[in-house]
Amino acid sequence: MNDAGLTLSPQCTLRDADELKSSLAALVEAPHDITVDASSVERIDTASLQLLVAFVATRNASGRAVRWSAPSETFMTCAMRLGLRGPLQLDAAV
């Protein structure tokens, strides 16, 4: 199975949301698994996490997988504080 990826930038904030949205939109219909590398994330806000939740949900609804690669402590903490570990499927993060 092919696997494509997306590397999140260190700063994932409202200021960067349009770029993130474009990147996710380009991958949402990809027929192969998508791996999101969140290892460099130093700062992430609710807007970016909401985009990622929508991306994961849309892909799951179509039977397409999203995998997480080494999410940073910051990423995991922010997702947990907002109750998004489940919707982002972070329990399976590598």
N, C-alpha and C positions, 0 to 999 in steps of 0.2 A: 504494500500500500504506500502510495506517495505521501509525503509529509511536507507541508510548506510552513513557513514561519513568519512571525512578526515580532520584532524586538521593540519593547516599549522604551521610550526615552526616560532619562532620569527625572524630568519634570513633566508630569501628566496633570495639567491644570486646565481650567476653563480657557485660558489663553491658547492652549495647544489642542483644544477639543476638535476644531475643524480638521486639523491634520490627522488626528487619531480617527475621526469619523470616516474620512476618505480612505485611510488605510484599511479599516475594518470593512467598509463597503466593497472594496476591491476583492476581499477574501471571503465574504459571507456566502457566496454561492459556489465556492471552490469544492470540487467533488472529493477531495482528499482531506485528511486530517490537518488541522492547523495547530501548530505549537506556538504559544505566546511566551516569549522570554521576558519575564518581569524582574530579572535579577538586578538590573541597574536602576530601578525605580527608587528615587530618594524622596519624592513628593508626589502625592496623587490626591485629587479631590473628588468630591461626590459626582461631578459631571462626568469625569473620565470613567469612574467606576460604573456609572449608569450606562454609558456607551458599551462598556465591556459586558455588562449583564445582558443588555439587549442583543449583543452579538452572540453570546453563548446560547441564549434562549432561542434565537432564530435558527442557529445551526442545529441545535438539538431537535427542534421541531421538524427539521428536514432530515433527521437521522445522520447528521454530520458531527464529527467529534471536534472538540477543542481541548487541547492539552496545555498544561502549564509547566514551564521549565524554570526551576529555581527562583520562585518569587522572593523578592527581598523581604526582609523583616518589616520594613515600612509598608510595603504593599499588603502583606498579610495582616498587619495590625490595623490598617485603615479598613480593609475589607471586613475584618472581624468586628470592629467597632460599629460598623454600619449594618451588621447582620447579613453580609453578602457572601460569606464563605460557601454556603449552600448554593445560592443562585449562580455563583461563579464556578462551582464545582472544584473548589480549591482543596478539598480533602484528598484528592488524588494527585495533587501537585508533586512534582519530582524535585 
